[in-house]
Amino acid sequence: SNVMASSTMGGITPELQELMRQIDIMINHQKKEWEAEIRALDMRLRSTEEELLTSRSIIERRDLEIGLLHKQLEEVQICPQDVVSKYEQQLQKVSEEVRPLIQKVFKSLFQITF
């Protein structure tokens, strides 16, 4: 009975103690693996969030560029009418400047008055 009591340390046999120690080691090892996996996932998540933010800022920049291009396109579509009216004004001005010269030339050549 005394021999049994000394070998069982409070009712736990050395085999059971060894088994508990090995289970503890396995649990700690598994815990470290999971913690490492969680850290890796966290890093991937942060990386993905950064990529999303970068993508979002690129998309916002592209949206601004597209908006500016639309505005320029509208201006270009309006522009031909402006160009035509400016061209007509210039043509009118030039023709008003040229008409007296033509009249002068005709008058001097053919003595014709307009």
C-alpha positions as CSV (number, residue, x, y, z in Angstrom):
1,S,0.0,0.0,0.0
2,N,2.8,2.4,0.9
3,V,4.7,1.5,-2.3
4,M,1.5,2.0,-4.3
5,A,0.9,5.4,-2.7
6,S,4.5,6.7,-3.4
7,S,4.3,5.6,-7.1
8,T,0.9,7.2,-7.7
9,M,1.4,10.8,-6.4
10,G,-2.1,11.7,-5.4
11,G,-3.8,9.0,-7.5
12,I,-2.0,9.9,-10.8
13,T,0.3,7.2,-12.2
14,P,3.5,8.2,-13.9
15,E,2.0,6.9,-17.2
16,L,-1.0,9.2,-16.8
17,Q,1.3,12.1,-15.9
18,E,3.4,11.4,-19.0
19,L,0.3,11.2,-21.1
20,M,-1.0,14.6,-19.7
21,R,2.4,16.1,-20.3
22,Q,2.4,15.0,-24.0
23,I,-1.2,16.2,-24.4
24,D,-0.1,19.6,-23.0
25,I,2.8,19.7,-25.4
26,M,0.4,18.8,-28.3
27,I,-2.1,21.5,-27.2
28,N,0.6,24.1,-26.9
29,H,2.0,23.2,-30.3
30,Q,-1.5,23.3,-31.9
31,K,-2.1,26.7,-30.2
32,K,1.1,28.1,-31.6
33,E,0.2,26.8,-35.1
34,W,-3.3,28.4,-34.8
35,E,-1.8,31.7,-33.6
36,A,0.6,31.7,-36.5
37,E,-2.3,31.0,-38.9
38,I,-4.3,33.8,-37.4
39,R,-1.4,36.2,-37.7
40,A,-0.9,35.2,-41.4
41,L,-4.6,35.6,-42.0
42,D,-4.6,39.0,-40.3
43,M,-1.6,40.1,-42.5
44,R,-3.4,38.9,-45.6
45,L,-6.6,40.8,-44.5
46,R,-4.6,44.0,-43.9
47,S,-2.9,43.5,-47.3
48,T,-6.2,43.0,-49.0
49,E,-7.7,46.1,-47.2
50,E,-4.7,48.1,-48.4
51,E,-5.2,46.8,-52.0
52,L,-8.9,47.7,-51.8
53,L,-8.0,51.2,-50.6
54,T,-5.5,51.6,-53.4
55,S,-8.0,50.2,-55.9
56,R,-10.7,52.6,-54.6
57,S,-8.4,55.6,-54.9
58,I,-7.4,54.5,-58.4
59,I,-11.1,54.2,-59.3
60,E,-11.9,57.6,-57.8
61,R,-9.0,59.1,-59.8
62,R,-10.3,57.4,-63.0
63,D,-13.8,58.7,-62.2
64,L,-12.4,62.2,-62.0
65,E,-10.5,61.8,-65.2
66,I,-13.6,60.4,-67.0
67,G,-15.6,63.4,-65.6
68,L,-13.0,65.8,-67.0
69,L,-13.0,63.9,-70.4
70,H,-16.8,64.1,-70.5
71,K,-16.6,67.8,-69.8
72,Q,-14.0,68.3,-72.5
73,L,-16.0,66.2,-75.0
74,E,-19.1,68.4,-74.3
75,E,-16.9,71.5,-74.9
76,V,-15.6,70.0,-78.1
77,Q,-19.2,69.2,-79.2
78,I,-20.2,72.8,-78.4
79,C,-16.9,74.1,-79.9
80,P,-17.6,73.5,-83.7
81,Q,-20.6,75.9,-83.5
82,D,-18.5,78.5,-81.8
83,V,-15.7,77.9,-84.4
84,V,-18.3,78.2,-87.2
85,S,-19.7,81.5,-85.8
86,K,-16.2,82.9,-85.2
87,Y,-15.2,81.9,-88.7
88,E,-18.3,83.5,-90.1
89,Q,-17.5,86.7,-88.2
90,Q,-14.0,86.7,-89.4
91,L,-15.2,86.0,-93.0
92,Q,-17.7,88.9,-92.7
93,K,-14.9,91.2,-91.4
94,V,-12.5,90.1,-94.2
95,S,-15.1,90.5,-96.8
96,E,-16.0,94.0,-95.5
97,E,-12.3,94.9,-95.7
98,V,-11.8,93.3,-99.1
99,R,-15.0,94.7,-100.8
100,P,-13.7,98.3,-101.0
101,L,-10.4,97.1,-102.4
102,I,-12.3,95.1,-105.1
103,Q,-14.4,98.1,-105.8
104,K,-11.3,100.2,-106.2
105,V,-9.7,97.7,-108.6
106,F,-12.9,97.4,-110.7
107,K,-13.3,101.2,-110.7
108,S,-9.7,101.8,-111.8
109,L,-9.8,99.0,-114.4
110,F,-13.3,99.5,-115.9
111,Q,-14.3,102.9,-114.5
112,I,-17.4,101.1,-112.9
113,T,-19.0,102.4,-109.8
114,F,-20.8,100.2,-107.3
